[in-house]
């Protein structure tokens, strides 16, 4: 095995472990406050950022990296809590939309603060400003994204 192979495996292992550890911490923080999962919060966030607070179920599944059946189950849970509603697609009878309710938007706003505090506590405060900048630059390069022209300020921003 080459030095490059060792480096690749080390970087991947550490990224995977860090992601798992932080995700579990975020999930725990959100669940303790509301009984919702991190994945449920991600659904609320995606809908809050979508035009009209609605996405086709297939688009939502892609946005939160869930299977169609997993998305259906999660949306059903959120509908039963009054955080989402469903709407039939007027142009495609096979398709449905998940729609954020006012109650869902309020919950998303409430959880955004919890999410921000948890991200700071379980991730950001463990790194220096230089490390955060280097990590951000490396991940932007990997994802093919540019840094935002106007970084958000004030209240914790909703995740992209």
C-alpha beads as a LAMMPS data file, in Angstrom:
LAMMPS data file: protein, C-alpha beads

160 atoms
159 bonds

1 atom types
1 bond types

-500.0 500.0 xlo xhi
-500.0 500.0 ylo yhi
-500.0 500.0 zlo zhi

Masses

1 110.0

Atoms # bond

1 1 1 0.000 0.000 0.000
2 1 1 1.386 3.415 -0.929
3 1 1 1.688 6.479 1.282
4 1 1 -1.122 8.040 -0.760
5 1 1 -3.382 5.046 -0.084
6 1 1 -2.658 5.317 3.641
7 1 1 -3.386 9.036 3.572
8 1 1 -6.658 8.535 1.668
9 1 1 -7.834 5.848 4.071
10 1 1 -6.879 7.911 7.125
11 1 1 -8.658 11.016 5.819
12 1 1 -11.791 9.068 4.904
13 1 1 -11.914 7.175 8.220
14 1 1 -11.553 10.398 10.201
15 1 1 -14.133 12.281 8.122
16 1 1 -16.603 9.419 8.485
17 1 1 -16.070 9.165 12.271
18 1 1 -16.298 12.939 12.744
19 1 1 -19.516 13.130 10.711
20 1 1 -21.065 10.254 12.659
21 1 1 -20.089 11.708 16.030
22 1 1 -21.352 15.225 15.254
23 1 1 -24.554 13.928 13.622
24 1 1 -25.348 11.830 16.703
25 1 1 -24.773 14.835 18.965
26 1 1 -27.002 17.051 16.819
27 1 1 -29.686 14.366 16.696
28 1 1 -29.586 13.991 20.478
29 1 1 -29.879 17.765 21.037
30 1 1 -32.854 18.098 18.704
31 1 1 -34.578 14.958 19.979
32 1 1 -34.236 16.044 23.608
33 1 1 -35.945 19.351 22.861
34 1 1 -38.774 18.189 20.598
35 1 1 -38.815 14.454 20.105
36 1 1 -37.966 15.042 16.431
37 1 1 -34.902 13.554 14.779
38 1 1 -32.124 15.422 13.016
39 1 1 -33.485 13.981 9.751
40 1 1 -36.931 15.452 10.548
41 1 1 -35.300 18.839 11.135
42 1 1 -33.508 18.516 7.798
43 1 1 -36.886 17.913 6.113
44 1 1 -38.338 21.022 7.785
45 1 1 -35.313 23.086 6.737
46 1 1 -35.464 21.947 3.106
47 1 1 -39.151 22.821 2.951
48 1 1 -38.582 26.176 4.699
49 1 1 -36.056 27.063 1.996
50 1 1 -38.206 25.807 -0.883
51 1 1 -40.409 28.131 -2.865
52 1 1 -43.844 28.167 -1.259
53 1 1 -42.591 25.838 1.508
54 1 1 -43.282 22.797 -0.680
55 1 1 -41.357 20.110 -2.558
56 1 1 -42.369 17.051 -4.521
57 1 1 -41.772 13.968 -2.426
58 1 1 -39.084 12.766 -4.853
59 1 1 -37.271 16.120 -4.640
60 1 1 -37.473 16.036 -0.858
61 1 1 -36.066 12.491 -0.764
62 1 1 -33.110 13.602 -2.894
63 1 1 -32.553 16.710 -0.776
64 1 1 -32.348 14.795 2.508
65 1 1 -30.671 11.688 1.085
66 1 1 -33.455 9.260 1.998
67 1 1 -35.150 6.521 0.017
68 1 1 -38.666 7.150 -1.273
69 1 1 -40.131 4.838 1.376
70 1 1 -38.044 6.418 4.146
71 1 1 -39.197 9.866 3.085
72 1 1 -42.819 8.714 2.997
73 1 1 -42.573 7.343 6.549
74 1 1 -40.896 10.491 7.848
75 1 1 -43.374 12.800 6.116
76 1 1 -46.246 10.723 7.524
77 1 1 -44.844 11.261 11.035
78 1 1 -44.508 15.004 10.465
79 1 1 -48.022 15.208 9.012
80 1 1 -49.393 13.448 12.115
81 1 1 -47.699 16.122 14.273
82 1 1 -49.214 18.912 12.186
83 1 1 -45.829 20.108 10.919
84 1 1 -46.462 19.184 7.273
85 1 1 -49.375 18.515 4.996
86 1 1 -49.589 16.642 1.712
87 1 1 -50.901 18.000 -1.545
88 1 1 -51.598 16.100 -4.748
89 1 1 -49.605 17.332 -7.749
90 1 1 -52.042 19.005 -10.137
91 1 1 -49.868 18.179 -13.160
92 1 1 -48.943 14.574 -12.266
93 1 1 -51.467 12.369 -10.481
94 1 1 -48.673 9.973 -9.455
95 1 1 -46.853 12.662 -7.511
96 1 1 -47.464 14.364 -4.171
97 1 1 -46.025 17.449 -2.552
98 1 1 -44.899 17.792 1.053
99 1 1 -45.950 21.215 2.339
100 1 1 -44.660 22.982 5.430
101 1 1 -47.455 24.186 7.729
102 1 1 -47.269 27.332 9.873
103 1 1 -46.697 25.079 12.873
104 1 1 -43.869 23.353 10.972
105 1 1 -42.270 26.692 10.131
106 1 1 -42.442 27.717 13.801
107 1 1 -40.834 24.412 14.821
108 1 1 -38.110 24.881 12.211
109 1 1 -37.387 28.385 13.506
110 1 1 -37.237 27.082 17.086
111 1 1 -34.941 24.210 16.162
112 1 1 -32.608 26.419 14.142
113 1 1 -31.372 27.966 17.379
114 1 1 -30.946 24.532 18.990
115 1 1 -29.153 23.299 15.872
116 1 1 -26.807 26.299 15.850
117 1 1 -25.885 25.915 19.507
118 1 1 -25.257 22.183 19.016
119 1 1 -23.114 22.741 15.898
120 1 1 -21.012 25.267 17.800
121 1 1 -20.678 23.031 20.863
122 1 1 -20.047 19.704 19.149
123 1 1 -18.109 20.909 16.112
124 1 1 -17.043 24.522 15.596
125 1 1 -15.642 25.346 19.028
126 1 1 -13.320 22.346 18.782
127 1 1 -11.463 23.949 15.854
128 1 1 -9.531 27.179 15.453
129 1 1 -10.630 29.822 12.959
130 1 1 -7.766 28.766 10.682
131 1 1 -8.818 25.099 10.855
132 1 1 -12.448 26.005 10.119
133 1 1 -11.342 28.083 7.125
134 1 1 -9.052 25.341 5.788
135 1 1 -11.745 22.696 6.235
136 1 1 -14.321 24.916 4.534
137 1 1 -11.993 25.585 1.601
138 1 1 -11.188 21.885 1.208
139 1 1 -14.872 20.891 1.290
140 1 1 -15.878 23.688 -1.115
141 1 1 -13.223 22.423 -3.506
142 1 1 -14.418 18.836 -3.097
143 1 1 -18.061 19.819 -3.676
144 1 1 -17.239 22.235 -6.498
145 1 1 -18.820 25.137 -4.639
146 1 1 -17.725 28.718 -4.184
147 1 1 -17.681 30.455 -0.838
148 1 1 -20.776 32.628 -0.279
149 1 1 -20.350 36.227 -1.454
150 1 1 -22.068 37.546 1.676
151 1 1 -21.557 35.241 4.627
152 1 1 -24.622 35.125 6.896
153 1 1 -24.506 37.070 10.123
154 1 1 -26.644 37.282 13.215
155 1 1 -28.948 34.356 13.967
156 1 1 -27.642 30.900 13.091
157 1 1 -28.298 30.340 9.395
158 1 1 -30.394 27.470 8.167
159 1 1 -28.223 24.738 6.637
160 1 1 -28.096 24.616 2.854

Bonds

1 1 1 2
2 1 2 3
3 1 3 4
4 1 4 5
5 1 5 6
6 1 6 7
7 1 7 8
8 1 8 9
9 1 9 10
10 1 10 11
11 1 11 12
12 1 12 13
13 1 13 14
14 1 14 15
15 1 15 16
16 1 16 17
17 1 17 18
18 1 18 19
19 1 19 20
20 1 20 21
21 1 21 22
22 1 22 23
23 1 23 24
24 1 24 25
25 1 25 26
26 1 26 27
27 1 27 28
28 1 28 29
29 1 29 30
30 1 30 31
31 1 31 32
32 1 32 33
33 1 33 34
34 1 34 35
35 1 35 36
36 1 36 37
37 1 37 38
38 1 38 39
39 1 39 40
40 1 40 41
41 1 41 42
42 1 42 43
43 1 43 44
44 1 44 45
45 1 45 46
46 1 46 47
47 1 47 48
48 1 48 49
49 1 49 50
50 1 50 51
51 1 51 52
52 1 52 53
53 1 53 54
54 1 54 55
55 1 55 56
56 1 56 57
57 1 57 58
58 1 58 59
59 1 59 60
60 1 60 61
61 1 61 62
62 1 62 63
63 1 63 64
64 1 64 65
65 1 65 66
66 1 66 67
67 1 67 68
68 1 68 69
69 1 69 70
70 1 70 71
71 1 71 72
72 1 72 73
73 1 73 74
74 1 74 75
75 1 75 76
76 1 76 77
77 1 77 78
78 1 78 79
79 1 79 80
80 1 80 81
81 1 81 82
82 1 82 83
83 1 83 84
84 1 84 85
85 1 85 86
86 1 86 87
87 1 87 88
88 1 88 89
89 1 89 90
90 1 90 91
91 1 91 92
92 1 92 93
93 1 93 94
94 1 94 95
95 1 95 96
96 1 96 97
97 1 97 98
98 1 98 99
99 1 99 100
100 1 100 101
101 1 101 102
102 1 102 103
103 1 103 104
104 1 104 105
105 1 105 106
106 1 106 107
107 1 107 108
108 1 108 109
109 1 109 110
110 1 110 111
111 1 111 112
112 1 112 113
113 1 113 114
114 1 114 115
115 1 115 116
116 1 116 117
117 1 117 118
118 1 118 119
119 1 119 120
120 1 120 121
121 1 121 122
122 1 122 123
123 1 123 124
124 1 124 125
125 1 125 126
126 1 126 127
127 1 127 128
128 1 128 129
129 1 129 130
130 1 130 131
131 1 131 132
132 1 132 133
133 1 133 134
134 1 134 135
135 1 135 136
136 1 136 137
137 1 137 138
138 1 138 139
139 1 139 140
140 1 140 141
141 1 141 142
142 1 142 143
143 1 143 144
144 1 144 145
145 1 145 146
146 1 146 147
147 1 147 148
148 1 148 149
149 1 149 150
150 1 150 151
151 1 151 152
152 1 152 153
153 1 153 154
154 1 154 155
155 1 155 156
156 1 156 157
157 1 157 158
158 1 158 159
159 1 159 160
